């Protein structure tokens, strides 16, 4: 998702990579992440959480805290 939105090379998208400065996610890109995560992965990320993310690792850590999509349906 991050590669598609940013156009960055896959090698650039590391946990330490900064979303804005290193891989070029802009404000519209942040909203595209919300939509893509929901549509492609069934993961709902709250807007207020997304806007706090500074690195790829921030997103990874946040996703680990979420319930699996199947658990949300029950």
Phi and psi restraints in degrees (value plus and minus 20) as a CYANA .aco file:
   2 UNK   PHI     -84.3   -44.3
   2 UNK   PSI     -58.0   -18.0
   3 UNK   PHI     -85.1   -45.1
   3 UNK   PSI     -64.2   -24.2
   4 UNK   PHI     -83.6   -43.6
   4 UNK   PSI     -62.8   -22.8
   5 UNK   PHI     -91.5   -51.5
   5 UNK   PSI     -62.1   -22.1
   6 UNK   PHI    -109.1   -69.1
   6 UNK   PSI     -47.7    -7.7
   7 UNK   PHI      58.8    98.8
   7 UNK   PSI     -14.4    25.6
   8 UNK   PHI     -92.6   -52.6
   8 UNK   PSI     134.9   174.9
   9 UNK   PHI     -87.5   -47.5
   9 UNK   PSI     126.3   166.3
  10 UNK   PHI     -77.9   -37.9
  10 UNK   PSI     -53.7   -13.7
  11 UNK   PHI     -84.9   -44.9
  11 UNK   PSI     -43.8    -3.8
  12 UNK   PHI     -98.0   -58.0
  12 UNK   PSI     -41.1    -1.1
  13 UNK   PHI    -110.7   -70.7
  13 UNK   PSI      63.2   103.2
  14 UNK   PHI    -132.4   -92.4
  14 UNK   PSI     144.7   184.7
  15 UNK   PHI     -76.8   -36.8
  15 UNK   PSI     -49.7    -9.7
  16 UNK   PHI    -104.3   -64.3
  16 UNK   PSI     -32.9     7.1
  17 UNK   PHI     -84.8   -44.8
  17 UNK   PSI     110.9   150.9
  18 UNK   PHI     -99.9   -59.9
  18 UNK   PSI     114.4   154.4
  19 UNK   PHI     -80.9   -40.9
  19 UNK   PSI     -65.8   -25.8
  20 UNK   PHI    -103.1   -63.1
  20 UNK   PSI     -75.4   -35.4
  21 UNK   PHI     -92.7   -52.7
  21 UNK   PSI     -58.6   -18.6
  22 UNK   PHI    -115.2   -75.2
  22 UNK   PSI     -58.4   -18.4
  23 UNK   PHI    -133.7   -93.7
  23 UNK   PSI     -21.7    18.3
  24 UNK   PHI      60.6   100.6
  24 UNK   PSI       8.4    48.4
  25 UNK   PHI     -94.6   -54.6
  25 UNK   PSI     106.7   146.7
  26 UNK   PHI    -121.9   -81.9
  26 UNK   PSI    -195.4  -155.4
  27 UNK   PHI     -81.9   -41.9
  27 UNK   PSI     -59.0   -19.0
  28 UNK   PHI     -85.1   -45.1
  28 UNK   PSI     -56.9   -16.9
  29 UNK   PHI     -80.5   -40.5
  29 UNK   PSI     -55.7   -15.7
  30 UNK   PHI     -80.7   -40.7
  30 UNK   PSI     -60.7   -20.7
  31 UNK   PHI     -92.2   -52.2
  31 UNK   PSI     -52.5   -12.5
  32 UNK   PHI     -83.9   -43.9
  32 UNK   PSI     -55.9   -15.9
  33 UNK   PHI     -81.1   -41.1
  33 UNK   PSI     -64.6   -24.6
  34 UNK   PHI     -76.9   -36.9
  34 UNK   PSI     -68.1   -28.1
  35 UNK   PHI     -87.4   -47.4
  35 UNK   PSI     -67.1   -27.1
  36 UNK   PHI     -83.7   -43.7
  36 UNK   PSI     -61.6   -21.6
  37 UNK   PHI     -81.4   -41.4
  37 UNK   PSI     -59.9   -19.9
  38 UNK   PHI     -90.8   -50.8
  38 UNK   PSI     -71.5   -31.5
  39 UNK   PHI     -90.8   -50.8
  39 UNK   PSI     -61.0   -21.0
  40 UNK   PHI    -108.1   -68.1
  40 UNK   PSI     -54.4   -14.4
  41 UNK   PHI    -135.0   -95.0
  41 UNK   PSI     -29.6    10.4
  42 UNK   PHI      50.2    90.2
  42 UNK   PSI       4.4    44.4
  43 UNK   PHI    -128.3   -88.3
  43 UNK   PSI     105.0   145.0
  44 UNK   PHI    -118.9   -78.9
  44 UNK   PSI      99.3   139.3
  45 UNK   PHI    -129.6   -89.6
  45 UNK   PSI     107.5   147.5
  46 UNK   PHI     -90.9   -50.9
  46 UNK   PSI     122.7   162.7
  47 UNK   PHI     -76.7   -36.7
  47 UNK   PSI     -62.5   -22.5
  48 UNK   PHI     -85.4   -45.4
  48 UNK   PSI     -49.5    -9.5
  49 UNK   PHI     -93.5   -53.5
  49 UNK   PSI     -65.0   -25.0
  50 UNK   PHI     -78.6   -38.6
  50 UNK   PSI     -59.8   -19.8
  51 UNK   PHI     -90.7   -50.7
  51 UNK   PSI     -31.8     8.2
  52 UNK   PHI    -106.3   -66.3
  52 UNK   PSI     -38.3     1.7
  53 UNK   PHI     -89.7   -49.7
  53 UNK   PSI     113.4   153.4
  54 UNK   PHI    -134.7   -94.7
  54 UNK   PSI     -49.1    -9.1
  55 UNK   PHI    -148.1  -108.1
  55 UNK   PSI     145.8   185.8
  56 UNK   PHI     -80.0   -40.0
  56 UNK   PSI     -59.1   -19.1
  57 UNK   PHI     -80.3   -40.3
  57 UNK   PSI     -54.7   -14.7
  58 UNK   PHI     -80.0   -40.0
  58 UNK   PSI     -61.7   -21.7
  59 UNK   PHI     -86.8   -46.8
  59 UNK   PSI     -64.4   -24.4
  60 UNK   PHI     -79.6   -39.6
  60 UNK   PSI     -66.2   -26.2
  61 UNK   PHI     -82.3   -42.3
  61 UNK   PSI     -61.0   -21.0
  62 UNK   PHI     -84.0   -44.0
  62 UNK   PSI     -63.7   -23.7
  63 UNK   PHI     -82.5   -42.5
  63 UNK   PSI     -52.9   -12.9
  64 UNK   PHI     -87.3   -47.3
  64 UNK   PSI     -42.1    -2.1
  65 UNK   PHI    -105.3   -65.3
  65 UNK   PSI     -33.3     6.7
  66 UNK   PHI    -101.2   -61.2
  66 UNK   PSI     131.2   171.2
  67 UNK   PHI     -89.1   -49.1
  67 UNK   PSI     126.7   166.7
  68 UNK   PHI     -79.3   -39.3
  68 UNK   PSI     129.0   169.0
  69 UNK   PHI     -73.9   -33.9
  69 UNK   PSI     -57.0   -17.0
  70 UNK   PHI     -84.1   -44.1
  70 UNK   PSI     -54.4   -14.4
  71 UNK   PHI     -90.2   -50.2
  71 UNK   PSI     -49.8    -9.8
  72 UNK   PHI     -90.4   -50.4
  72 UNK   PSI     -46.2    -6.2
  73 UNK   PHI     -98.0   -58.0
  73 UNK   PSI     -39.2     0.8
